[in-house]
């Protein structure tokens, strides 16, 4: 991918925060709709608002970058359906990003070890781990679906934690690793699409080229409805 591409649309729909970012030259638009956003109703409107503010048409876009999860089944399906429509209609290059990577990069850390933990429900956690050193970041645990005990085995007292799984598992993590273990503020728990713009500029190897066939969410598990059907 050409780092000099100037008109980029980036989206993440994997969490309760609906995140959209656009870049045109040196101008950047970003919106992160928190609370209880209705992804299916609001995503297109946010994209159109960003295009309008940057004085772009859809046809001006050169690259599309979408968060692929892991995260909300429904949110990801909505986001990927929009990406497929844009990809087919605009015939532009499309790339996927790990939503856990976007959370990690939003942390602003310069040094230390960070575990990103997203609640996967049904007593599991989506997790990845990163090492920050002098402002550079290295991924040391790939995106995984873990039990709580597995998460504890892969982290330690020096690990910092972020992600919405802390709402459900934070107290248990402190009981296992000590009350002084560091949790980032909830404002850093969710993916920010603007970090996809950073990946395009500085860590393009973290982006995955997408075709229509490979535009699928990273679930790492069956949905609850699919698992119930299998049990029947």
Secondary structure as GFF3:
##gff-version 3
##sequence-region A 1 232
A	DSSP	beta_strand	7	12	.	.	.	ID=ss1
A	DSSP	beta_strand	18	24	.	.	.	ID=ss2
A	DSSP	beta_strand	27	33	.	.	.	ID=ss3
A	DSSP	alpha_helix	39	53	.	.	.	ID=ss4
A	DSSP	three_ten_helix	58	60	.	.	.	ID=ss5
A	DSSP	beta_strand	63	67	.	.	.	ID=ss6
A	DSSP	alpha_helix	73	90	.	.	.	ID=ss7
A	DSSP	beta_strand	93	97	.	.	.	ID=ss8
A	DSSP	alpha_helix	99	105	.	.	.	ID=ss9
A	DSSP	beta_strand	112	121	.	.	.	ID=ss10
A	DSSP	beta_strand	124	133	.	.	.	ID=ss11
A	DSSP	beta_strand	136	146	.	.	.	ID=ss12
A	DSSP	alpha_helix	148	153	.	.	.	ID=ss13
A	DSSP	beta_strand	159	162	.	.	.	ID=ss14
A	DSSP	alpha_helix	166	177	.	.	.	ID=ss15
A	DSSP	three_ten_helix	186	188	.	.	.	ID=ss16
A	DSSP	alpha_helix	194	202	.	.	.	ID=ss17
A	DSSP	three_ten_helix	204	206	.	.	.	ID=ss18
A	DSSP	beta_strand	208	210	.	.	.	ID=ss19
A	DSSP	alpha_helix	224	231	.	.	.	ID=ss20
###
